[in-house]
Amino acid sequence: MSEQRIDYQAVFRILPGALAVLTPDGVILDVNEGFLEAGGRTREQVLGRSIFDAFPQNPLGPGDAGPPRLRHSLRSVADSGEPDVIAPIRYDVEVPGAPGEFEERYWAVVNTPMRDRHGQVTMIIHKADEITHIVNEARHLLADYG
């Protein structure tokens, strides 16, 4: 049997969930299809941009603490070299094609460092699972059963 080469970029692109490869300061190096779908963006709209520019904070979102918490998490991972899990956060997403209009969204986020052979953090794997449906279901249950 001949040795088969694995195209890791192709594997990454189709992995389930929303995944991004970021620099330690949050510049988007690559994303998978799930990330593009969840964020409503194209590859061209996000690659090479800061995650905070590609997904700006909702200026009218009273509970949208996601961007500052994400910034803190990325800084923590870059400084400590340890993974960081963010408890579910609200991080609203701008509606595609409607600048300034945002949808309320909730996410479960894990940021994991990738190190070079000297132990320096060179990239961060950002995994963001949208959990808006879970938050909304919990709201409905609370409203129904108080």
C-alpha positions in Angstrom: 0.0 0.0 0.0 1.4 3.4 -0.9 1.7 6.2 1.6 -1.1 8.6 1.3 -0.5 12.3 1.9 -3.0 14.2 4.0 -4.0 17.7 2.9 -4.4 19.2 6.3 -5.7 22.5 5.0 -8.5 20.7 3.2 -9.2 18.8 6.4 -9.3 22.0 8.4 -11.6 23.7 6.0 -14.3 21.0 6.4 -14.0 20.3 10.1 -17.3 20.8 11.9 -17.8 23.9 14.0 -16.5 27.4 13.6 -12.7 27.5 13.6 -10.2 30.2 12.9 -6.4 30.4 13.0 -5.3 33.8 14.5 -2.0 35.5 15.2 -1.5 36.1 19.0 -2.8 39.7 18.5 -6.0 38.5 16.7 -5.3 38.8 13.0 -7.2 36.1 11.1 -4.8 33.8 9.1 -7.3 31.2 8.1 -10.9 30.0 8.8 -12.9 27.0 8.0 -16.3 26.9 6.3 -18.2 26.6 9.6 -16.6 29.9 10.7 -17.7 31.7 7.5 -21.2 30.3 7.8 -21.6 31.2 11.5 -20.3 34.7 10.9 -22.0 35.4 7.6 -18.8 36.4 5.9 -16.7 35.4 3.0 -13.1 34.3 3.2 -12.0 37.6 1.5 -13.9 39.7 4.1 -12.0 38.2 7.0 -8.5 37.0 6.0 -5.7 39.3 7.1 -8.0 41.4 9.3 -8.2 41.7 13.0 -11.1 39.6 14.3 -12.3 42.7 16.1 -12.4 44.6 12.8 -14.1 41.8 10.9 -16.6 41.4 13.7 -17.0 44.8 15.4 -18.7 45.4 18.7 -22.4 46.2 18.5 -22.5 49.9 19.6 -26.1 49.5 20.7 -25.8 46.1 22.3 -26.2 46.7 26.1 -25.1 43.2 27.0 -22.5 42.7 24.3 -19.4 42.2 26.4 -18.0 39.6 24.0 -15.3 41.7 22.2 -13.6 42.8 25.5 -13.8 39.3 26.9 -12.4 37.8 23.7 -9.6 40.3 23.6 -8.7 39.4 27.2 -8.8 35.7 26.4 -6.5 36.0 23.4 -4.1 38.1 25.5 -4.2 35.5 28.2 -3.4 32.6 25.8 -0.6 34.6 24.1 1.0 35.5 27.5 0.5 32.2 29.3 0.7 29.7 26.5 -2.2 27.9 28.0 -5.7 27.3 26.5 -8.5 29.6 27.7 -12.2 28.7 27.8 -14.7 31.6 27.8 -18.0 31.0 29.6 -20.9 31.6 27.2 -20.7 35.2 26.0 -22.8 37.5 24.0 -21.0 38.7 20.9 -23.5 40.2 18.4 -22.8 39.8 14.7 -23.4 42.4 12.0 -26.0 41.3 9.5 -24.4 40.6 6.1 -25.3 43.4 3.7 -26.7 45.6 6.4 -23.9 47.7 7.9 -24.7 48.8 11.4 -27.5 46.3 11.9 -26.6 43.5 14.4 -28.1 40.2 15.4 -27.9 39.1 19.1 -25.7 36.0 19.3 -24.2 33.8 22.1 -21.1 31.7 21.8 -19.1 29.1 23.7 -15.4 29.9 22.9 -12.1 28.0 23.3 -8.8 29.6 22.4 -5.8 27.2 22.2 -2.2 28.2 21.6 0.1 26.8 18.9 3.7 27.0 19.8 6.9 26.9 17.7 9.8 24.6 18.7 11.0 27.2 21.2 7.7 27.3 23.0 6.7 30.7 21.8 3.0 31.1 20.9 2.9 31.8 17.2 -0.8 31.2 16.5 -4.1 30.7 18.4 -6.8 28.3 17.3 -10.1 30.0 18.0 -13.2 27.7 18.3 -16.5 29.5 18.6 -19.7 27.4 18.9 -22.9 29.4 18.5 -25.3 28.6 21.3 -27.9 31.3 20.7 -30.6 28.6 20.4 -29.7 27.2 23.8 -29.8 30.7 25.4 -33.2 31.4 23.8 -34.6 28.1 24.9 -33.5 28.8 28.5 -35.2 32.2 28.3 -38.4 30.5 27.1 -38.3 28.0 29.9 -37.8 30.7 32.5 -40.6 32.7 31.1 -42.9 29.7 31.1 -42.0 28.2 34.5 -40.5 31.3 36.2 
